[in-house]
Amino acid sequence: MSNQLFEQLLIDLEARQYKLAIAESLTGGLLSSSFVSVAGASNVYLGSVIAYQDTVKQNLLGVSAQLLEQRGAVSEDVAIAMAAGAASLFSRETGVPIEKIVALATTGMASPAAENSATSLSDAKPAGLVFVAVQLPGRPAQCRQLTLSGGRNEIREAAAEAAARLLQGELQKVD
């Protein structure tokens, strides 16, 4: 992944006086790590929740149990709910107005179902199925479905970069 991409995103977010919150499932902190590897990230980056288990998605991010049961953790609706939940959580916990928070979320399958303990709905979903979402203040959330190939770490890295590229594209639309 390009450190330059993450550096430019932090510059763009800071120029707009936005803060960044992240909710990660399949990327397990990789997306957040890519941002915090940039000097000065603390000017923008609020934090992240690594919500690998559905109960964490529910209890920390406010994703409804009904949504998880009906759609499965690996779905567009859950990715969008995770992003909204991250924005809400970090606004509440930091006092930053939600109108100033940009949120990213990742969810997906990095390995075949036999290798993980996902919900039964997620068990039927193939490795490489990924959803990345972004929530910009005052705009509808955007989500991209990806079908990625490669090993577990390659899928996680590609998902983190895809989330960053989605944010990049959405920021360009605001200009």
MARDREN-477058 format. One record per residue (C-alpha): residue number from 1; x, y, z. Coordinates in steps of 0.5 Angstrom, whole numbers. Layout:
N
    k      u      v      w
  NUM      X      Y      Z
...
This chain:
175
    k      u      v      w
    1      0      0      0
    2      2      7     -2
    3      4     11      5
    4      3     17      0
    5     -4     16     -1
    6     -5     16      7
    7     -1     22      8
    8     -5     26      2
    9    -12     23      5
   10    -10     26     12
   11     -8     33      9
   12    -14     33      5
   13    -18     31     11
   14    -14     36     16
   15    -15     42     10
   16    -23     41     11
   17    -22     41     19
   18    -25     33     19
   19    -23     28     24
   20    -23     21     22
   21    -26     15     26
   22    -25      8     23
   23    -29      1     24
   24    -25     -5     22
   25    -27    -12     22
   26    -23    -16     16
   27    -17    -11     16
   28    -16    -12     24
   29    -13     -6     25
   30     -9     -5     18
   31    -13      1     15
   32    -12      4     22
   33     -4      3     22
   34     -4      5     15
   35     -6     12     17
   36     -2     12     24
   37      4     11     20
   38      4     18     17
   39      7     23     22
   40      2     28     24
   41     -4     23     24
   42     -6     25     31
   43     -8     32     28
   44    -14     28     24
   45    -14     21     27
   46    -19     20     33
   47    -19     12     33
   48    -21      6     31
   49    -26      0     33
   50    -23     -7     31
   51    -30    -11     31
   52    -28    -18     29
   53    -34    -21     33
   54    -41    -19     32
   55    -42    -18     39
   56    -37    -12     39
   57    -41     -9     32
   58    -47     -9     36
   59    -45     -7     43
   60    -39     -2     41
   61    -42      1     34
   62    -49      0     35
   63    -50     -5     29
   64    -57     -8     30
   65    -57    -16     32
   66    -63    -16     27
   67    -59    -13     21
   68    -53    -18     23
   69    -58    -24     23
   70    -62    -22     17
   71    -56    -20     12
   72    -50    -23     16
   73    -44    -19     18
   74    -41    -19     11
   75    -46    -14      7
   76    -47     -7      5
   77    -52     -6     10
   78    -47     -8     16
   79    -41     -4     13
   80    -45      2     13
   81    -48      1     20
   82    -41      0     22
   83    -38      7     19
   84    -44     11     22
   85    -43      7     29
   86    -36      9     29
   87    -38     16     27
   88    -43     16     33
   89    -38     13     38
   90    -32     18     37
   91    -37     24     37
   92    -40     22     43
   93    -33     20     47
   94    -29     25     44
   95    -34     31     44
   96    -32     32     37
   97    -39     34     33
   98    -41     29     29
   99    -41     34     23
  100    -34     34     23
  101    -33     26     23
  102    -31     22     17
  103    -32     15     18
  104    -29      9     14
  105    -31      1     15
  106    -29     -5     13
  107    -32    -12     13
  108    -31    -18      9
  109    -28    -25      8
  110    -21    -26      8
  111    -21    -34      9
  112    -26    -39      7
  113    -31    -40     12
  114    -28    -47     14
  115    -22    -43     17
  116    -27    -38     21
  117    -32    -37     26
  118    -37    -33     22
  119    -44    -33     23
  120    -48    -38     19
  121    -50    -33     14
  122    -43    -31     13
  123    -41    -38     12
  124    -44    -38      5
  125    -40    -32      3
  126    -34    -33     -1
  127    -27    -31      1
  128    -25    -25     -2
  129    -32    -22     -1
  130    -31    -15      2
  131    -35     -9      3
  132    -32     -2      5
  133    -36      4      7
  134    -35     11      8
  135    -39     16     11
  136    -38     24     10
  137    -42     29     14
  138    -48     31     11
  139    -47     26      5
  140    -50     19      4
  141    -46     13      6
  142    -42     10      0
  143    -40      3      0
  144    -37     -1     -5
  145    -37     -9     -6
  146    -31    -12     -8
  147    -29    -19    -10
  148    -21    -20     -8
  149    -17    -26    -10
  150    -10    -28     -6
  151     -8    -30      0
  152    -11    -28      7
  153     -6    -22      8
  154     -7    -20      1
  155    -14    -19      1
  156    -14    -15      8
  157     -8    -11      5
  158    -13    -10     -2
  159    -19     -8      3
  160    -15     -3      7
  161    -13      0      0
  162    -20      0     -3
  163    -23      4      3
  164    -17      9      3
  165    -19     10     -5
  166    -26     10     -4
  167    -25     16      1
  168    -21     19     -4
  169    -26     19     -9
  170    -31     21     -4
  171    -27     27     -2
  172    -26     29     -9
  173    -34     30    -10
  174    -34     35     -5
  175    -30     40     -8
